[in-house]
Amino acid sequence: MLKVNQFTEIKDNLNDIARYTRNVLIVSDPTFEDGEKKKIADRRAANAELLGKLEKSITLPKSKEYLKTINDTRSTYNQTL
């Protein structure tokens, strides 16, 4: 169940990142934007930590393949935001 919880937290962090990105786009206050960008960086760091833990605990070959896909596409996704 721990792995399910970790993936759920990653999903929630991605939703938060999307919300913070939206806020940066619609608000023109530089101080507010800096705060939202800090939150984005914090959520990305949390996801990196969670993915590292998952990488150590996942043993099934197909699951490792899926996790590799996530890690391989992560940087491209982060660059687009």
Contacts in CASP RR format, 6 or more apart in sequence:
PFRMAT RR
TARGET T0000
AUTHOR 0000-0000-0000
METHOD contacts of the structure
MODEL  1
MLKVNQFTEIKDNLNDIARYTRNVLIVSDPTFEDGEKKKIADRRAANAEL
LGKLEKSITLPKSKEYLKTINDTRSTYNQTL
2 57 0 8 1.000
3 54 0 8 1.000
3 57 0 8 1.000
3 58 0 8 1.000
6 50 0 8 1.000
6 53 0 8 1.000
6 54 0 8 1.000
7 54 0 8 1.000
9 46 0 8 1.000
9 50 0 8 1.000
10 47 0 8 1.000
10 50 0 8 1.000
10 51 0 8 1.000
13 43 0 8 1.000
13 44 0 8 1.000
13 46 0 8 1.000
13 47 0 8 1.000
13 50 0 8 1.000
14 43 0 8 1.000
14 47 0 8 1.000
16 39 0 8 1.000
16 43 0 8 1.000
17 40 0 8 1.000
17 43 0 8 1.000
17 44 0 8 1.000
17 81 0 8 1.000
20 36 0 8 1.000
20 37 0 8 1.000
20 39 0 8 1.000
20 40 0 8 1.000
20 43 0 8 1.000
21 36 0 8 1.000
21 40 0 8 1.000
21 81 0 8 1.000
23 32 0 8 1.000
23 36 0 8 1.000
24 33 0 8 1.000
24 36 0 8 1.000
24 37 0 8 1.000
27 33 0 8 1.000
27 36 0 8 1.000
40 81 0 8 1.000
44 78 0 8 1.000
47 74 0 8 1.000
51 67 0 8 1.000
51 70 0 8 1.000
51 71 0 8 1.000
51 74 0 8 1.000
54 67 0 8 1.000
55 67 0 8 1.000
55 71 0 8 1.000
58 64 0 8 1.000
58 67 0 8 1.000
END
